[in-house]
Amino acid sequence: MCIDFIGRRLFLPTLGVLAGTLLLAMASSQDSGSETARSCKQKMLKVQDMVGSSDLKMQVDMAAVGQPGVVFDLTGTGDSMFVLDGTGWLNVSEVDRTQSVDYMGYRSDLNQYFLVNMSPDRTALSYMAGDFVSNDVMKLTDPMSQVTAEMAIGKKGTKTTVRVPPNQATFMSMENTPSARKTGDVLKTLMSGPIRPASVNRKADNPNPADNYNRAHRLLQKFSGDFSTNDGFKVSSRMVAEGRYLLSHVTAPSEFLGFMSYSSAGGFFQQMLVGPDLAAPIYIQGPLQADGSILMSDPFNPNGMEVLITFEANGAYSTRTTMGDQVVEQRTWKPDP
């Protein structure tokens, strides 16, 4: 999956999808079931020391990306909790007065952990995957860029080192120390936030695709809010990470979390779906069409799922899911009054 050029904070490992029957269609295509959930919950217990509030200190050395002598320190806070019946870990970081959101889960199809990061220094979703290389050290790798992150996890906190190719030089080191601050319901706080962000992205003429503005970014706001269908599907979505991403929480008929972005570098929308009974995260991507609709598909399977999203009157939107030539589901999502 496409990942924008990595900016100042690269990765904060203390660190929506549009819901519809699309969700059930996706779930039915996976090796799902209670056994998957039990396995994931057991694996996630290995990161339970990362749950709670923390204070963080970070140092970034730009020599690793070709700017020797440029080193800066940042401080911030993190709040995290287990979500999706204990099968996932959700974290919100505040660094340099900006918000980042992270989700960690476990892929039972590949027997590895994965981390999704939504940082305001990018416009694309960041994905890393890996496993424990020792009893308390997890190593994650970005499959596209080969950036690696080693996380030493313990009761006294988490120490993270991020290295970048080609020489695997240290780009960032970070320490998260448990805080006495009381941790609230992180997901509930995000979902009770403002429906529309105060601002979206930055200047349109910025040549860095991680910083620039594209009109497609504003379309994410059309999915921000609380929506339902006539047959009982419900989803809440909010803009996060300074208005760059959409986080969605589906609560009925099953619980899922979804992440959505518009990658300036790739020129397409991205969606990822995670849930307790999904053996692996589900990922689709696709461009804005000339008629204003969004067409996304599985980039790894040309005969797989295809989702068409169209915008309706009065703030509603519709989704149509096809597999091959067959229409699997169609639904219209109306904003709750």
C-alpha positions in Angstrom: 0.0 0.0 0.0 1.2 3.5 -0.8 2.9 5.5 2.0 3.7 9.2 1.6 7.3 10.5 2.1 8.1 10.3 5.8 8.1 13.7 7.5 9.4 15.1 10.8 7.8 12.6 13.2 7.9 9.7 10.8 6.2 7.2 13.2 4.7 7.5 16.7 4.4 3.9 17.8 3.4 4.7 21.4 1.4 5.1 19.1 -13.3 5.2 8.1 -14.0 2.9 6.5 -17.3 3.5 5.0 -19.6 1.0 6.6 -22.3 -0.9 4.9 -23.2 -4.4 4.2 -19.8 -3.9 2.7 -18.7 -4.8 6.2 -20.5 -8.1 6.2 -19.4 -8.9 2.7 -15.8 -8.2 3.8 -16.1 -10.3 6.9 -17.7 -13.2 5.1 -14.7 -13.3 2.8 -12.3 -13.8 5.7 -11.4 -16.8 7.9 -13.5 -15.4 10.7 -14.9 -16.8 13.9 -14.5 -16.9 17.6 -11.3 -18.8 17.3 -9.7 -15.9 15.5 -10.8 -13.5 18.2 -9.5 -15.8 21.0 -6.1 -16.1 19.3 -5.8 -12.4 18.7 -6.8 -11.5 22.3 -4.2 -13.9 23.6 -1.4 -12.4 21.4 -2.4 -8.8 22.3 -1.8 -9.6 26.0 1.9 -9.4 25.2 1.5 -5.6 24.7 -0.7 -4.9 27.8 2.1 -2.9 29.4 1.5 -0.3 26.6 -2.1 0.3 27.8 -2.7 3.4 29.8 -1.4 7.0 29.9 2.2 7.8 29.3 4.6 10.7 28.9 6.9 10.6 25.9 10.3 12.0 25.0 11.5 11.8 21.4 14.7 12.7 19.6 14.9 12.9 15.8 18.2 12.8 14.0 17.8 14.1 10.4 21.2 12.8 9.4 19.5 9.5 8.7 17.6 11.1 5.9 20.4 13.3 4.5 20.4 16.3 6.8 23.4 15.9 9.1 23.6 18.2 12.1 19.8 18.6 12.4 18.7 17.1 15.6 15.6 18.1 17.6 13.8 16.9 20.7 10.0 16.6 21.2 7.9 15.8 24.2 4.3 14.8 24.5 1.7 12.4 25.9 -0.1 9.2 24.9 -3.3 7.5 26.0 -4.2 4.0 24.9 -6.6 1.2 25.5 -7.6 -2.2 24.2 -10.5 -2.1 21.8 -12.6 -4.5 19.7 -13.1 -6.9 22.6 -9.4 -6.9 23.4 -8.2 -7.8 19.8 -6.8 -4.4 19.1 -4.8 -1.5 20.8 -5.8 2.1 20.1 -3.5 5.0 21.0 -3.7 8.8 20.7 -0.5 10.8 20.9 -0.2 14.5 21.4 3.3 15.7 20.2 4.2 19.3 19.5 0.5 20.1 20.0 -0.6 17.8 17.2 -2.5 14.6 17.3 -1.5 11.2 15.9 -3.6 8.0 16.1 -2.3 4.4 16.1 -3.9 1.0 15.9 -2.1 -2.3 16.6 -3.6 -5.7 16.0 -2.6 -9.3 15.2 -2.8 -11.1 11.9 -3.6 -14.7 12.4 -3.2 -15.4 8.7 0.5 -14.5 8.8 1.1 -14.9 12.6 2.4 -11.4 13.0 1.5 -8.1 14.7 0.7 -5.0 12.6 0.6 -1.3 13.3 -1.4 1.4 11.4 -0.3 5.0 12.0 -2.1 8.1 11.1 0.2 11.1 11.4 -0.4 14.7 10.5 2.9 14.7 8.7 1.6 12.4 6.0 -1.6 12.0 4.0 -1.3 8.2 3.5 -1.8 5.4 6.0 1.4 3.9 7.4 1.6 0.2 7.8 4.2 -1.9 9.6 4.2 -5.6 10.5 6.4 -8.0 12.5 6.7 -10.1 15.6 8.7 -10.3 18.9 12.3 -11.1 18.3 12.9 -11.7 22.0 10.7 -11.9 25.1 10.0 -8.2 25.3 11.3 -6.7 22.0 9.0 -6.4 19.0 10.4 -5.6 15.5 8.2 -4.1 12.9 9.0 -3.4 9.2 7.3 -1.3 6.6 7.0 -3.8 3.6 7.4 -1.0 1.1 10.0 1.4 2.4 11.9 -1.2 4.7 11.8 1.3 7.6 12.1 -0.7 10.8 11.0 0.0 14.4 12.1 -1.9 17.4 10.0 -1.6 20.5 11.2 -2.8 23.9 8.1 -3.1 26.0 8.0 -3.4 29.8 6.3 -2.3 32.9 8.6 0.7 33.2 7.6 1.9 29.7 8.3 1.4 26.0 11.6 2.3 24.3 11.3 2.6 20.5 14.1 3.0 17.9 13.2 3.7 14.3 15.8 3.1 11.6 15.7 3.9 7.9 17.4 2.4 4.8 19.7 2.0 3.1 22.1 1.8 6.1 19.4 1.4 8.8 20.6 4.6 10.5 18.7 5.6 13.6 16.2 8.3 12.6 14.2 8.4 15.9 14.4 7.2 19.4 11.6 7.5 21.8 10.7 6.6 25.4 7.2 6.3 26.8 7.0 6.3 30.5 3.8 5.3 32.4 2.0 8.4 33.7 -0.1 8.9 36.8 -2.7 10.6 34.6 -6.0 8.8 34.5 -6.8 7.2 31.2 -10.3 7.7 29.9 -12.1 5.9 27.1 -9.8 6.8 24.2 -12.2 5.6 21.5 -15.2 7.3 23.0 -13.3 10.6 23.3 -12.3 10.4 19.6 -15.9 9.6 18.5 -17.3 12.5 20.6 -15.1 15.0 18.9 -16.2 17.7 16.4 -17.7 16.4 13.2 -15.8 18.9 11.1 -12.2 19.8 11.8 -11.2 23.5 12.1 -8.8 23.1 9.1 -7.7 20.4 6.6 -4.1 19.9 5.5 -2.0 22.8 4.4 -1.1 24.8 1.3 -2.0 23.5 -2.2 1.3 24.6 -3.7 3.5 22.7 -1.3 5.6 20.2 -3.4 5.8 17.7 -0.5 2.9 15.3 -1.0 2.8 14.7 2.8 2.1 18.4 3.3 0.1 19.6 0.4 -3.6 20.1 0.0 -5.8 18.3 -2.5 -9.5 19.0 -3.0 -10.0 15.2 -2.5 -9.1 15.7 1.2 -12.3 17.6 1.8 -14.4 14.7 0.6 -13.3 12.8 3.8 -15.4 15.3 5.7 -18.5 14.1 3.9 -18.2 10.8 5.8 -17.6 12.5 9.2 -20.6 12.2 11.5 -23.1 9.6 12.7 -24.9 7.6 10.0 -27.4 4.7 9.9 -29.4 2.7 7.5 -33.1 1.6 7.5 -32.1 -1.9 8.4 -30.1 -1.2 11.6 -26.5 -0.5 10.5 -24.8 2.2 12.5 -21.5 4.0 12.2 -19.8 7.0 13.8 -16.9 8.7 12.0 -14.6 11.5 12.9 -11.7 13.3 11.4 -8.5 12.7 13.3 -4.7 13.6 13.2 -5.4 17.3 12.5 -8.1 16.6 10.0 -6.0 14.3 7.7 -7.7 11.0 8.3 -11.2 9.5 9.0 -11.6 7.1 11.9 -14.9 5.1 11.8 -16.5 3.0 14.5 -19.1 0.6 13.4 -21.3 -0.6 16.3 -24.1 -2.5 14.6 -24.8 -5.2 13.7 -21.1 -6.1 14.4 -18.2 -4.0 15.7 -15.4 -2.8 13.4 -12.9 0.0 13.2 -12.1 1.6 9.9 -9.4 4.0 8.7 -9.6 6.2 5.6 -7.2 8.6 3.9 -6.4 10.3 0.6 -2.8 9.7 -0.4 -1.5 12.8 -2.1 1.5 10.8 -3.4 -0.6 7.9 -4.7 -3.5 10.0 -6.0 -6.1 7.7 -4.5 -8.2 7.0 -1.4 -7.3 4.3 1.0 -9.5 2.3 3.4 -8.6 -0.3 6.0 -11.0 -2.4 8.1 -10.2 -4.3 11.3 -12.5 -6.4 13.5 -12.4 -9.1 16.2 -13.2 -11.9 13.8 -11.1 -10.8 10.8 -8.0 -12.9 10.4 -6.3 -9.9 8.6 -7.0 -6.2 8.0 -9.0 -5.6 4.8 -7.5 -3.0 2.5 -8.9 -1.3 -0.6 -7.8 1.8 -2.6 -8.9 3.8 -5.6 -9.3 7.2 -7.2 -11.9 9.9 -7.4 -13.9 9.5 -10.6 -14.8 12.2 -13.1 -18.4 12.1 -11.9 -17.4 12.8 -8.3 -17.8 9.2 -7.1 -15.0 7.1 -5.5 -14.1 3.7 -6.9 -11.9 1.4 -4.7 -10.8 -2.1 -5.1 -8.4 -4.7 -3.7 -5.0 -3.8 -5.3 -3.6 -7.3 -4.5 -6.5 -9.2 -6.2 -7.8 -7.9 -9.6 -10.8 -10.2 -9.3 -11.6 -9.3 -5.8 -13.8 -6.7 -4.1 -14.8 -3.4 -5.8 -16.6 -0.7 -3.9 -18.3 2.3 -5.5 -19.2 5.2 -3.3 -21.6 8.0 -4.4 -22.8 11.0 -2.6 -26.5 11.6 -2.2 -28.6 14.6 -1.2 -28.9 15.9 2.3 -25.5 14.6 3.4 -26.2 10.9 2.7 -23.9 8.5 0.7 -24.4 5.1 -0.9 -22.1 2.1 -1.2 -22.3 -0.6 -3.8 -20.0 -3.7 -3.4 -19.3 -6.1 -6.2 -17.3 -9.3 -6.4 -16.4 -10.0 -10.0 -19.6 -9.2 -12.0 -21.9 -9.8 -9.1 -23.4 -7.0 -7.0 -23.0 -8.2 -3.4 -24.6 -5.4 -1.4 -26.0 -1.9 -1.9 -26.9 0.6 0.9 -27.6 4.2 1.5 -26.2 5.8 4.7 -28.2 8.7 6.0 -26.9 11.2 8.7 -28.6 10.7 12.0 -30.8 13.6 13.0 
